[in-house]
Amino acid sequence: MTTRLLIVGPQGSGKGTQGVRVAEAFGVPVVSTGDIFRANIKGGTELGLKVKAITDAGNLVPDDVTGDIVRDRLSQDDATTAGFLLDGYPRNAAQVAYLDGFLAESAAALHAVILLDVPREESLARITERAKVEGRSDDTEEAVAKRLDIYESETAPIIETYEDRGILDRIDGVGSLDDITARIFAALDARGLKRA
């Protein structure tokens, strides 16, 4: 069975970690725009250089660039046959519309949207710790605060869209990794989504 999921939450909510766990359990690839961008930055590609300049300033990559990357990735065989778990996209109303249009081309839609609910203070504390451990240049306090502001103004409204469609699962994102994973699985099980 094809399983199409989206995981959302503020920076530092644990989306990346939980996304990998969920994707492995369902046998689908994680499609993380952040990972794609970081791989390009590391590889010194033209896209990578463009993205690095944008993210170092604390800004988000423009919708058209992100949309093209996601469309390309979701068109690959593993995503068309097994499904996918999207992480970091869509993050605003325009991207939701773009994703809806793309999925509609193959008569598809998302099965569930996992929202990791984490208080702003918790997000900031986690990101500060991550910056120390991973040494990420995009995790300065100013850049993080700016990204959290953008999340609250642009991404939070898409949550309502998915809630209105009845596919949103609000998960308490505070606790141990295993507890949070168990909460996600319980919500997806309740929807009748079968793990691989």
DRENTIVO-636672 format. One record per residue: residue number from 1; residue in three letters; chain; x, y, z of N, C-alpha, C in turn. Coordinates in pm, 1 decimal. Layout:
DRENTIVO-636672
REC   i  aa ch   n_east  n_north     n_up  ca_east ca_north    ca_up   c_east  c_north     c_up
REC NUM ALA  A        X        Y        Z        X        Y        Z        X        Y        Z
...
***
This chain:
DRENTIVO-636672
REC   i  aa ch   n_east  n_north     n_up  ca_east ca_north    ca_up   c_east  c_north     c_up
REC   1 MET  A     83.8   -119.5      0.0      0.0      0.0      0.0     88.1    125.6      0.0
REC   2 THR  A     44.6    226.0    -72.6    116.0    352.5    -77.6     74.9    437.7     42.6
REC   3 THR  A    172.7    492.9    112.0    144.5    578.3    226.8    209.5    713.4    204.8
REC   4 ARG  A    126.0    818.7    202.3    177.4    953.7    180.6    154.0   1036.8    306.4
REC   5 LEU  A    265.6   1074.4    370.6    258.9   1145.1    497.7    334.0   1277.4    491.6
REC   6 LEU  A    297.4   1366.0    582.6    367.4   1493.1    599.4    390.7   1509.9    748.7
REC   7 ILE  A    510.7   1550.6    787.8    539.9   1581.6    927.6    573.2   1729.9    937.1
REC   8 VAL  A    505.0   1799.6   1028.2    527.9   1943.0   1046.2    550.4   1975.2   1193.3
REC   9 GLY  A    611.2   2089.3   1216.3    638.7   2135.5   1352.0    745.4   2240.8   1342.6
REC  10 PRO  A    761.0   2319.5   1448.5    862.9   2424.4   1445.5   1004.0   2365.2   1442.0
REC  11 GLN  A   1103.1   2445.8   1402.9   1242.1   2402.8   1407.7   1270.6   2355.0   1549.5
REC  12 GLY  A   1342.5   2243.7   1560.9   1375.5   2191.6   1692.7   1267.4   2103.7   1752.9
REC  13 SER  A   1162.4   2074.4   1675.1   1052.5   1992.5   1729.5   1083.7   1843.3   1721.2
REC  14 GLY  A   1192.5   1808.3   1649.2   1227.0   1666.9   1634.8   1171.2   1604.5   1508.7
REC  15 LYS  A   1127.1   1688.8   1413.7   1070.3   1638.6   1287.3   1163.5   1542.1   1216.4
REC  16 GLY  A   1291.3   1581.1   1206.4   1387.8   1498.7   1133.3   1402.3   1360.9   1194.6
REC  17 THR  A   1421.6   1355.9   1324.5   1440.7   1228.9   1395.3   1315.8   1142.2   1387.4
REC  18 GLN  A   1200.0   1201.9   1418.2   1075.2   1124.9   1415.8   1038.3   1086.1   1272.8
REC  19 GLY  A   1066.7   1175.7   1178.4   1036.2   1146.3   1038.6   1107.2   1021.4    990.1
REC  20 VAL  A   1235.0   1007.0   1025.7   1312.9    888.5    985.8   1251.0    762.3   1047.3
REC  21 ARG  A   1214.7    769.6   1174.4   1155.4    653.0   1242.4   1024.1    611.0   1175.9
REC  22 VAL  A    939.4    709.2   1146.9    809.4    680.7   1085.5    827.9    624.5    944.5
REC  23 ALA  A    915.8    689.3    866.7    939.7    645.9    728.9    990.8    501.3    725.2
REC  24 GLU  A   1084.5    467.1    816.0   1136.4    329.3    820.0   1024.9    231.3    852.4
REC  25 ALA  A    939.2    267.1    947.6    830.5    177.7    988.9    731.3    153.2    875.1
REC  26 PHE  A    710.9    254.6    791.3    614.6    241.2    682.0    681.7    203.4    549.0
REC  27 GLY  A    814.5    194.2    549.3    885.6    155.4    427.8    878.1    258.3    316.7
REC  28 VAL  A    881.9    386.1    355.6    877.3    493.7    256.1   1000.0    583.3    271.4
REC  29 PRO  A   1040.9    652.4    164.7   1154.1    745.0    177.0   1113.3    874.1    247.0
REC  30 VAL  A   1208.3    931.1    321.5   1188.3   1064.8    377.4   1227.3   1163.7    268.7
REC  31 VAL  A   1139.6   1257.4    241.4   1172.4   1362.9    146.1   1183.5   1491.3    227.4
REC  32 SER  A   1307.7   1522.6    264.1   1334.9   1640.0    346.9   1400.7   1747.3    262.2
REC  33 THR  A   1331.7   1860.0    247.5   1389.7   1968.3    167.5   1519.5   2015.3    233.3
REC  34 GLY  A   1522.5   2018.4    366.6   1644.4   2060.5    437.5   1762.1   1970.9    404.3
REC  35 ASP  A   1739.0   1838.1    403.3   1847.2   1743.3    370.8   1895.1   1762.3    227.5
REC  36 ILE  A   1800.4   1782.7    136.3   1835.7   1802.5     -5.0   1921.2   1930.0    -17.9
REC  37 PHE  A   1876.6   2035.9     50.8   1951.6   2161.5     45.6   2090.8   2145.3    107.2
REC  38 ARG  A   2097.2   2079.8    225.3   2227.5   2062.9    291.3   2322.8   1979.0    206.9
REC  39 ALA  A   2270.9   1875.9    139.8   2355.9   1792.7     53.3   2413.2   1876.6    -60.6
REC  40 ASN  A   2331.1   1966.7   -115.4   2377.8   2054.4   -223.1   2479.1   2156.0   -172.2
REC  41 ILE  A   2458.2   2206.2    -49.6   2554.6   2300.9      8.7   2688.5   2230.3     27.6
REC  42 LYS  A   2682.4   2110.1     85.3   2804.1   2032.7    110.4   2876.8   2001.4    -20.8
REC  43 GLY  A   2798.8   1971.4   -125.1   2856.6   1938.2   -254.6   2902.6   2060.5   -332.7
REC  44 GLY  A   2874.0   2180.7   -279.2   2915.8   2303.4   -347.0   2848.5   2325.7   -480.9
REC  45 THR  A   2725.6   2270.4   -498.3   2654.6   2287.1   -625.1   2604.2   2431.0   -638.3
REC  46 GLU  A   2558.1   2464.5   -757.9   2504.8   2599.1   -782.4   2385.8   2622.9   -689.7
REC  47 LEU  A   2297.1   2521.7   -679.7   2182.2   2531.9   -590.2   2230.0   2549.4   -446.2
REC  48 GLY  A   2330.9   2472.0   -408.0   2383.9   2477.9   -272.8   2434.3   2615.9   -234.9
REC  49 LEU  A   2507.8   2680.3   -326.1   2561.7   2814.1   -299.5   2448.7   2916.1   -283.5
REC  50 LYS  A   2346.3   2901.9   -369.6   2231.6   2991.9   -365.4   2157.6   2974.2   -231.8
REC  51 VAL  A   2133.9   2848.1   -194.9   2060.2   2816.3    -72.4   2138.5   2862.1     51.7
REC  52 LYS  A   2270.3   2842.6     51.8   2352.3   2879.4    168.6   2342.0   3029.4    196.5
REC  53 ALA  A   2348.9   3109.0     91.7   2339.4   3254.4    109.1   2203.1   3292.2    169.9
REC  54 ILE  A   2099.4   3224.7    125.5   1963.6   3253.2    174.6   1948.7   3210.5    320.8
REC  55 THR  A   1989.5   3085.5    351.8   1968.5   3032.7    487.5   2061.1   3096.6    590.7
REC  56 ASP  A   2182.3   3132.2    550.7   2273.3   3198.3    645.5   2217.3   3333.3    690.7
REC  57 ALA  A   2135.0   3394.2    604.7   2072.6   3522.4    640.1   1946.1   3499.0    723.7
REC  58 GLY  A   1914.0   3369.3    747.9   1795.3   3337.0    826.9   1667.2   3336.5    746.2
REC  59 ASN  A   1679.7   3343.1    613.1   1561.7   3343.4    526.7   1530.3   3203.0    477.9
REC  60 LEU  A   1410.1   3185.8    423.7   1369.0   3056.4    369.3   1386.7   3056.5    217.5
REC  61 VAL  A   1412.3   2938.1    163.9   1432.5   2922.4     19.5   1300.0   2951.8    -51.5
REC  62 PRO  A   1301.9   3026.7   -163.7   1178.0   3063.3   -233.5   1094.0   2942.5   -275.8
REC  63 ASP  A    961.3   2964.7   -280.4    865.5   2858.2   -311.9    893.3   2786.9   -443.9
REC  64 ASP  A    927.8   2864.2   -548.5    945.5   2801.6   -679.5   1062.6   2703.5   -679.5
REC  65 VAL  A   1171.7   2741.1   -614.5   1290.2   2654.0   -607.6   1255.6   2527.0   -529.7
REC  66 THR  A   1192.8   2545.7   -413.8   1157.9   2432.3   -329.0   1056.7   2341.7   -399.3
REC  67 GLY  A    956.6   2400.8   -462.2    852.7   2323.4   -531.6    910.3   2234.5   -640.8
REC  68 ASP  A   1002.8   2289.2   -720.0   1064.6   2210.9   -828.2   1143.5   2092.7   -772.6
REC  69 ILE  A   1214.8   2116.0   -660.5   1294.5   2009.9   -599.5   1204.4   1898.0   -547.4
REC  70 VAL  A   1094.4   1937.3   -481.9   1001.5   1838.1   -426.7    934.3   1759.2   -539.1
REC  71 ARG  A    888.9   1828.4   -642.8    823.1   1760.5   -755.9    918.6   1656.5   -816.0
REC  72 ASP  A   1042.7   1696.2   -836.3   1142.7   1605.7   -893.2   1159.5   1481.7   -805.2
REC  73 ARG  A   1170.9   1503.7   -673.2   1193.7   1391.5   -580.3   1071.5   1299.6   -570.9
REC  74 LEU  A    950.7   1357.0   -568.5    829.3   1275.2   -556.3    796.3   1200.9   -685.4
REC  75 SER  A    863.3   1239.5   -795.0    841.7   1171.7   -922.7    930.8   1047.8   -937.4
REC  76 GLN  A   1024.4   1028.1   -844.1   1113.7    912.4   -851.8   1040.1    785.1   -809.2
REC  77 ASP  A   1087.0    671.1   -861.6   1016.6    543.8   -844.3    980.6    507.3   -701.3
REC  78 ASP  A   1076.2    522.1   -607.2   1046.5    479.3   -469.8    928.7    556.5   -411.1
REC  79 ALA  A    918.8    685.5   -443.1    810.6    767.8   -389.0    677.5    741.7   -458.8
REC  80 THR  A    682.3    708.1   -587.1    556.1    684.0   -658.0    497.8    547.3   -623.0
REC  81 THR  A    584.0    448.6   -592.4    532.0    314.9   -561.1    500.9    296.1   -412.4
REC  82 ALA  A    592.7    333.2   -323.0    572.5    309.7   -179.1    502.2    425.8   -110.2
REC  83 GLY  A    524.5    547.5   -160.6    476.6    666.7    -93.5    595.1    744.6    -40.2
REC  84 PHE  A    571.0    832.0     58.1    678.1    917.7    108.1    636.3    979.8    240.3
REC  85 LEU  A    735.5   1034.6    307.2    710.4   1118.7    424.2    778.3   1251.5    394.5
REC  86 LEU  A    699.6   1356.6    380.6    753.0   1489.7    353.2    791.4   1557.1    484.1
REC  87 ASP  A    908.6   1620.4    485.1    955.9   1692.5    602.6   1007.8   1827.9    556.1
REC  88 GLY  A    942.3   1935.2    598.1    987.6   2069.6    561.8    914.8   2127.9    441.9
REC  89 TYR  A    819.1   2055.8    388.5    741.9   2103.8    273.2    607.9   2032.4    273.3
REC  90 PRO  A    497.3   2102.1    252.4    482.6   2245.5    230.7    488.9   2320.5    362.7
REC  91 ARG  A    529.2   2448.7    353.1    539.0   2527.2    475.5    456.5   2656.2    468.5
REC  92 ASN  A    381.2   2674.2    359.8    289.3   2789.4    352.6    174.4   2754.6    257.2
REC  93 ALA  A     74.4   2842.5    250.6    -47.2   2815.0    172.3    -16.7   2793.0     23.2
REC  94 ALA  A     76.2   2872.0    -32.8    109.9   2856.9   -174.9    169.2   2718.6   -201.8
REC  95 GLN  A    253.8   2670.4   -109.9    315.1   2538.3   -127.5    211.8   2427.0   -110.1
REC  96 VAL  A    113.6   2446.2    -21.2      6.0   2347.3     -6.9    -67.0   2334.0   -140.0
REC  97 ALA  A    -99.3   2447.7   -202.0   -170.6   2447.5   -329.7    -87.1   2377.8   -437.9
REC  98 TYR  A     43.2   2405.0   -438.8    132.9   2342.6   -537.2    136.6   2190.9   -517.1
REC  99 LEU  A    150.8   2147.3   -392.3    155.8   2004.2   -362.2     23.3   1937.3   -397.5
REC 100 ASP  A    -88.2   2000.7   -361.9   -220.7   1945.7   -395.8   -232.3   1924.6   -546.2
REC 101 GLY  A   -189.6   2025.3   -622.0   -197.4   2017.1   -768.2   -111.8   1905.4   -823.0
REC 102 PHE  A     10.4   1894.5   -770.8    101.6   1789.6   -816.2     44.4   1651.1   -785.3
REC 103 LEU  A     -4.3   1630.0   -662.9    -59.1   1499.4   -624.7   -185.5   1467.1   -704.3
REC 104 ALA  A   -267.6   1569.6   -730.2   -391.9   1549.4   -805.1   -366.0   1498.2   -946.9
REC 105 GLU  A   -248.7   1533.0  -1001.9   -214.5   1485.4  -1136.7   -214.5   1333.3  -1143.5
REC 106 SER  A   -183.4   1266.6  -1030.9   -186.2   1119.9  -1029.2   -298.1   1069.6   -936.7
REC 107 ALA  A   -402.7   1152.9   -921.6   -519.7   1118.7   -839.2   -478.5   1073.7   -699.1
REC 108 ALA  A   -382.3   1142.7   -640.7   -331.5   1107.4   -507.9   -356.5   1222.1   -410.6
REC 109 ALA  A   -341.2   1192.0   -281.5   -353.1   1293.5   -176.7   -277.5   1243.8    -54.5
REC 110 LEU  A   -253.1   1333.7     39.7   -188.0   1293.4    164.4   -284.7   1208.9    247.6
REC 111 HIS  A   -230.8   1107.2    316.1   -313.1   1024.2    404.9   -320.8   1083.2    545.1
REC 112 ALA  A   -211.1   1143.8    591.6   -209.2   1202.0    725.7   -101.1   1307.9    736.2
REC 113 VAL  A   -126.3   1404.3    823.6    -29.6   1509.7    854.5     -2.2   1501.3   1004.4
REC 114 ILE  A    125.1   1478.4   1038.2    167.2   1466.3   1177.6    220.2   1601.7   1222.2
REC 115 LEU  A    155.6   1661.5   1322.9    201.6   1788.6   1377.2    268.2   1762.4   1511.5
REC 116 LEU  A    397.3   1793.2   1520.4    467.5   1782.8   1648.5    453.2   1916.2   1721.5
REC 117 ASP  A    374.2   1913.8   1826.7    348.4   2033.2   1906.6    457.5   2050.6   2011.2
REC 118 VAL  A    536.2   2157.4   1998.5    644.6   2183.5   2092.7    643.8   2333.1   2126.8
REC 119 PRO  A    648.2   2368.8   2257.0    651.9   2510.9   2293.5    778.0   2579.1   2237.1
REC 120 ARG  A    766.4   2707.7   2206.3    877.0   2785.2   2147.0   1005.1   2774.5   2230.5
REC 121 GLU  A    993.1   2784.0   2363.8   1112.2   2778.7   2450.6   1185.1   2645.7   2433.5
REC 122 GLU  A   1106.9   2538.5   2423.1   1165.4   2404.1   2405.9   1238.8   2395.9   2271.9
REC 123 SER  A   1177.1   2448.9   2166.2   1240.8   2450.8   2033.9   1374.2   2524.2   2039.3
REC 124 LEU  A   1373.9   2642.8   2100.6   1496.7   2723.0   2108.9   1605.9   2648.7   2185.6
REC 125 ALA  A   1569.0   2585.6   2296.3   1667.3   2512.1   2376.5   1726.8   2396.1   2296.6
REC 126 ARG  A   1641.3   2323.1   2225.1   1689.3   2208.8   2145.9   1782.1   2253.8   2033.6
REC 127 ILE  A   1745.1   2364.2   1967.5   1826.4   2411.5   1854.5   1961.7   2464.2   1903.5
REC 128 THR  A   1961.4   2531.8   2016.8   2086.6   2581.5   2074.2   2179.8   2463.8   2101.7
REC 129 GLU  A   2124.1   2356.7   2155.3   2202.3   2235.2   2184.3   2253.3   2173.3   2053.4
REC 130 ARG  A   2164.3   2165.4   1952.4   2201.1   2107.6   1822.1   2315.5   2186.5   1758.2
REC 131 ALA  A   2309.8   2320.3   1768.9   2414.0   2404.7   1709.8   2549.8   2372.7   1771.7
REC 132 LYS  A   2550.5   2350.0   1904.0   2676.0   2315.8   1972.5   2728.8   2181.6   1925.3
REC 133 VAL  A   2639.8   2083.6   1914.3   2679.3   1947.0   1879.2   2718.9   1935.0   1731.6
REC 134 GLU  A   2634.7   1991.4   1643.5   2656.5   1974.3   1498.7   2733.3   2088.9   1434.3
REC 135 GLY  A   2744.1   2202.3   1505.1   2815.1   2317.7   1449.2   2752.9   2369.9   1321.8
REC 136 ARG  A   2618.4   2375.1   1317.6   2550.8   2423.5   1196.2   2552.4   2575.2   1187.9
REC 137 SER  A   2598.4   2626.7   1074.0   2612.6   2771.8   1057.7   2477.2   2842.4   1050.3
REC 138 ASP  A   2371.1   2768.5   1021.5   2239.2   2832.2   1009.7   2164.6   2832.4   1143.0
REC 139 ASP  A   2228.2   2783.9   1251.5   2162.2   2776.3   1381.6   2207.6   2885.4   1479.6
REC 140 THR  A   2228.5   3007.2   1428.8   2258.1   3117.9   1520.3   2127.0   3156.4   1589.6
REC 141 GLU  A   2137.9   3219.2   1705.9   2017.1   3255.0   1781.5   1924.5   3344.9   1699.7
REC 142 GLU  A   1982.1   3442.1   1627.3   1901.2   3536.0   1547.7   1830.9   3462.6   1433.1
REC 143 ALA  A   1906.8   3376.8   1364.0   1848.8   3304.1   1250.0   1737.7   3210.5   1296.2
REC 144 VAL  A   1759.1   3145.4   1409.6   1659.2   3051.9   1463.3   1532.2   3127.4   1503.4
REC 145 ALA  A   1549.4   3239.5   1574.9   1433.1   3318.6   1617.6   1354.3   3365.1   1494.4
REC 146 LYS  A   1427.0   3405.0   1389.5   1361.0   3450.5   1266.9   1283.9   3335.5   1201.6
REC 147 ARG  A   1345.4   3213.9   1197.9   1276.6   3098.6   1137.8   1153.2   3058.2   1218.4
REC 148 LEU  A   1162.3   3068.6   1351.4   1045.1   3037.1   1434.8    933.5   3138.9   1410.4
REC 149 ASP  A    969.5   3266.3   1392.4    869.0   3369.6   1361.6    801.4   3338.8   1228.2
REC 150 ILE  A    882.2   3300.2   1128.9    827.0   3267.2    997.0    735.9   3144.7   1008.3
REC 151 TYR  A    778.3   3044.9   1086.4    695.5   2925.5   1106.5    559.7   2966.5   1164.5
REC 152 GLU  A    562.9   3050.8   1267.5    438.6   3090.6   1334.9    347.1   3170.7   1243.4
REC 153 SER  A    406.3   3253.1   1155.1    321.6   3335.5   1068.3    279.5   3263.6    940.5
REC 154 GLU  A    367.7   3180.0    882.7    336.9   3116.9    753.0    293.5   2971.6    763.2
REC 155 THR  A    361.7   2893.9    847.0    333.9   2750.4    849.9    216.2   2716.9    939.5
REC 156 ALA  A    204.9   2786.1   1052.1     93.1   2756.8   1141.7    -42.1   2759.6   1068.4
REC 157 PRO  A    -68.2   2854.2    976.0   -197.9   2854.1    907.0   -225.7   2728.5    822.2
REC 158 ILE  A   -121.6   2661.3    771.2   -148.8   2540.4    690.9   -200.6   2427.6    779.6
REC 159 ILE  A   -169.7   2435.9    908.7   -216.3   2334.4   1002.2   -369.2   2333.7   1002.9
REC 160 GLU  A   -427.4   2454.3   1001.3   -573.3   2467.2    998.0   -630.6   2404.5    871.0
REC 161 THR  A   -562.3   2425.2    758.0   -606.8   2366.7    631.0   -617.5   2215.3    643.0
REC 162 TYR  A   -511.6   2152.3    696.0   -512.0   2006.3    707.7   -607.8   1958.4    816.4
REC 163 GLU  A   -626.8   2040.9    918.6   -723.0   2005.8   1023.7   -864.0   2003.9    964.1
REC 164 ASP  A   -894.5   2104.4    880.5  -1026.0   2111.9    815.0  -1050.1   1991.6    724.6
REC 165 ARG  A   -942.3   1936.0    668.3   -955.6   1818.2    580.0   -967.8   1688.6    660.8
REC 166 GLY  A   -945.9   1699.1    792.0   -958.9   1580.6    877.2   -840.6   1485.3    870.8
REC 167 ILE  A   -724.1   1535.9    828.6   -608.4   1445.6    818.0   -495.0   1483.9    913.1
REC 168 LEU  A   -521.3   1579.3   1003.8   -416.0   1626.0   1094.9   -417.3   1546.4   1225.0
REC 169 ASP  A   -300.1   1498.8   1266.0   -282.7   1435.2   1396.6   -189.1   1523.0   1477.9
REC 170 ARG  A   -241.6   1583.2   1585.9   -164.1   1671.4   1673.8    -95.4   1584.4   1778.5
REC 171 ILE  A     37.4   1581.4   1776.2    115.0   1496.1   1866.2    192.9   1581.8   1965.1
REC 172 ASP  A    186.9   1547.1   2092.5    265.6   1616.1   2193.6    412.3   1582.1   2165.3
REC 173 GLY  A    490.9   1683.6   2128.7    630.2   1661.8   2089.3    729.4   1672.4   2202.9
REC 174 VAL  A    680.9   1674.3   2327.2    770.3   1681.7   2442.0    770.6   1546.9   2512.6
REC 175 GLY  A    890.5   1497.5   2543.9    903.7   1367.8   2609.9   1020.5   1292.8   2549.2
REC 176 SER  A   1031.2   1163.9   2582.0   1141.4   1085.2   2525.7   1113.1   1056.5   2378.3
REC 177 LEU  A   1219.8   1029.5   2302.1   1203.0    997.9   2159.6   1105.5    883.1   2141.7
REC 178 ASP  A   1121.0    777.8   2222.8   1034.9    659.2   2208.8    889.4    690.3   2240.8
REC 179 ASP  A    867.0    773.6   2343.2    728.3    809.7   2378.0    662.1    885.2   2263.6
REC 180 ILE  A    736.1    977.1   2204.8    680.8   1058.0   2095.3    652.6    968.0   1974.4
REC 181 THR  A    746.3    877.9   1942.9    725.2    784.3   1831.4    600.5    700.4   1856.6
REC 182 ALA  A    584.4    651.0   1979.0    467.4    568.6   2013.2    337.5    647.4   1993.5
REC 183 ARG  A    339.0    776.4   2029.6    218.9    860.5   2010.5    186.1    873.5   1861.7
REC 184 ILE  A    290.7    891.2   1780.6    269.5    904.2   1635.2    211.1    774.8   1579.4
REC 185 PHE  A    272.5    661.0   1615.5    223.1    532.0   1565.3     78.4    507.2   1607.0
REC 186 ALA  A     43.5    542.9   1730.0    -93.6    523.2   1778.6   -191.8    603.4   1692.8
REC 187 ALA  A   -154.0    726.7   1659.5   -241.2    811.7   1577.4   -257.0    755.4   1436.0
REC 188 LEU  A   -144.9    709.3   1377.8   -150.7    655.5   1241.3   -223.2    520.1   1239.0
REC 189 ASP  A   -203.6    439.1   1343.9   -276.2    312.1   1354.8   -427.0    338.4   1357.8
REC 190 ALA  A   -466.3    442.1   1431.2   -608.8    476.1   1443.9   -668.5    514.6   1308.4
REC 191 ARG  A   -583.1    559.1   1216.3   -630.1    591.9   1080.5   -632.9    469.0    989.4
REC 192 GLY  A   -585.4    356.9   1043.0   -583.7    234.9    962.3   -465.7    225.8    867.1
REC 193 LEU  A   -363.1    308.9    891.4   -244.7    304.6    805.2   -155.4    190.3    852.4
REC 194 LYS  A   -117.4    103.8    758.4    -42.2    -16.5    792.3    107.7      3.9    774.7
REC 195 ARG  A    182.5    -36.8    878.7    328.6    -28.6    870.5    382.0   -141.1    783.9
REC 196 ALA  A    501.5   -120.6    729.5    563.2   -217.9    637.9    600.3   -346.3    711.5
***
